[in-house]
């Protein structure tokens, strides 16, 4: 799991940087993140109802929050411990 994709998605979402989100959508290996970004960008650009834009944004942010709450793999813990040593 490359957490920098989620950090970038969070930052770009809060700053409504749709171009940067679109680039991230194409580069990320997480298909779910890519789909959630696509839905938010589409709603942000095309929708006239604010509630649909808010719903797409909340869905994206909920997924990012879910990823942050996941427990890291043992290999990631080992890599972090090596970095700290």
N, C-alpha and C positions, 0 to 999 in steps of 0.2 A: 504494500500500500504506500503510494507516494503522497504523503500528507501535504506537500506543497501545492498540489492541484486544488485541494480543498481550501487551503489558506487563500489562494488566489481567487477561487470562486467566491468565497466569503467577502473578500475585499472588493472585487469587481461588482458584486451584487449590491453591496451597500453604497457604492459610488455610481451605480447605474451605468457602468461602462460596458455597454452592449457589444461594442467591437471587440474589446479584450475578452469578454465572455465567449464570443463566437469563436475566437482563435483558440481559447482554452477548450471549448467544446470539441474542436477538431483534433486537438493534440492529446487529450486525456485518454487513458486506457480504460477508465471506468465508464462502462456503457450507461449505467443508471445516471451518473453525474452528467454525462453528455446529454442524455434525454431530458433531464430536468432543466439544464441550462437552455436547451433548445426551446422548451415550452415557455420558460420565462422570457427569453428574448423575443419570441414570437408574440407573446401577450403584450410585452412592453411596447413593441413597435406597432402592432396591428389592432389591438383591442381598444375599444372606446369606453368600455365599462371598467372603472377602477377596481371593482371587486374581483374581476377575473385576473387582472394584473397582480393584485395583492395575493390572491390564491396561488398563482403560479410562483410568486416570490416566496411565499410561506412554505410551499412544497419543496422548493430548492433548499431553503434554509433548514427545514426539518431534516432533509436527507444529510446535509453537511453536519448537523448536530448529531445525527445518528452515527455517522462515521467517526466523529470525535469521541463518542462514548464507547465505541468498540474496544475490546481489549487487544493490545498489540500481540503479534506473534512472538514466540520465543526467540526467533532469529533477530527480530527487531530489538528486543530487549538486550540480547547479546551485543548487537552492533552499538547500541547506546552505551552499554557498560564499557565497551572497548574505547569509545570516544572519550568517556569520562576518565578513564585510567591514564 
